[in-house]
Amino acid sequence: MPEDVEMNDSAAPAPTPAVTPASADAPAPAPALSTLQHLKEIASVVEAGSLTKEVRRISRAVRLTVALRRRLAARDVAAFLAFALPPSSDAFARLSPLLPKEDGSEMDVDTTAPAAQVSIKHGLPEIEIYCYLLVLIFLIDHKKYDEAKACANASIARLKNLNRRTVDVLASRLYSYYSYAHELTNSLAEIRGTLLGLHRMATLHRDELGQETLLNLLLRNYLHYNLYDQAEKLRSKAPRFEAHSNQQFCRYLFYLGKIRTIQLEYTDAKESLLQAARKAPTAARGFRIQCNKWAIIVRLLLGEIPERTVFMQKGMKAALTPYFELTNAVRVGDLELFKAVAEKFASTFSADRTSNLIVRLRHNVIRTGLRNISISYSRISLPDIAKKLRLDSENPVADAECIVAKAIRDGAVDATIDHANGWVVSKETGDVYSTNEPQAAFNSRIAFCLNMHNEAVKALRFPPNSHKEKESAEKRRERLQQEEELAKHMAEEDDDDF
């Protein structure tokens, strides 16, 4: 029933009644389900997935939980634990003390209409692991990091005794929150051995989702402490298979791009970073910003200048401003401007862990300035080159001669050095279309499009045995309902994952 608007005495009376006969006869909308009732229904989905051994039902339960996490309260989680776990179980004894206690005044009575009673079978490992996951999410969201760390340790100890494929989806989420809880408490180094053991166990159990999740967590662990060589050794020797999760694959590409960048393999790093930024969901803005920051640096190190549209993407303009000014300094080839930008945003580059890469860019700035000079002058003396490049060394002329000689050897400029007269003679610029550069550019674009098409084809998924069985009307309605729920919660799930 539509509610009447409450008005003051001084307000003029409404000329028409608030409720018309037509609206009075209209059926009242269904009352909204409480958070506890939603949790009970999610538990029934987990139970159905466990009994029928359908992993997709477990994945659906995780998606529904992610959509519900912002509404979780301590009393709801405590009531759900009492509903899902036997009071005498070890899991109930571990999880209940971790929840914050609420005063009696805050224990509001649920005024929503009672829904259909939901009952589940006690003793299912999937239900127990789901309770661990729910409590861990709640504690992290409410910044109870010490309690979250204890809960994560207990959940991992329980997972080591399980080998069920229906637990793999829940386990992969627990692995992520287990690492995240230790990262928030600055104790990532403590769990490296545990993560390696879990990865070995997932490999023996052929848990591919757990393998890719744990591999990314280990790479993140190594990179957090700048252990790039160990990260590369692990990555090169880890088993390879097709990605099961787009989020985990994006993370893997990002970590791979960072490793390749540190190892001076800029071409491979650029491809990995751009692919990670392209595959990441729109809601994962922070992740896409990090990918773009590293990709910009790598492109500058390759001698490329990123397009202005890269810095003007929606929601990224402020975060990419330091890198825009840095790109402008490299494009102009002004060494003084480059130093000023590096000092101005030193704290930002340090927080992004790109300070070492910024130092590498100094040579590129000098090379770009030298290329601009070579295009502008057919002949110029070495002292003038040192003056225009603003070299502040003890012997700038000798340094300028070495820089020009190296640029000529690397093919950056097309010129010759007249050592007798002390000047640089530039050669005439030829027609670029008489070379193979246009062909190479078209070839790279065609390869990019073909690669994207192949990845799209590989990402297509079909229901099992869809070519053998005809879908009934009830199954079709259930499938459409699940697809609608998936589309509805996808953005929230992606935002949570990243």
LINSULPE-V286252 format. One record per helix or strand of 2 or more residues. SS is the DSSP state (hx for helix, st for strand). FROM is the first residue (numbers start at 1). LEN is the number of residues. Records with the same first field share a line. If there is no record, write none. Layout:
BEGIN
SS=FROM-LEN / FROM-LEN
END
This chain:
BEGIN
hx=21-5 / 35-18 / 55-17 / 74-11 / 90-7 / 104-3 / 125-17 / 145-15 / 165-20 / 188-17 / 208-17 / 228-10 / 246-17 / 266-14 / 285-17 / 308-4 / 321-12 / 335-10 / 346-6 / 355-22 / 382-8 / 396-15 / 432-3 / 437-23 / 473-25
st=379-3 / 415-4 / 423-4
END
